Amino acid sequence: KFFEMYLKHKKSRLNLKVSCYNQEKLLAEYQGQYVAFK
């Protein structure tokens, strides 16, 4: 049971990292487009 909880925890942390990374990438792309637009 503990192992399952641990795996879930690891997976959720990974998902959090991925979403943060995607947000940063999106932000960078958005800023790049904004600069290009200007």
Buried (B, 14 or more C-beta within 10 A) or exposed (E): EEEEEEEEEEEEEEEEEEEEEEEEEEEEEEEEEEEEEE
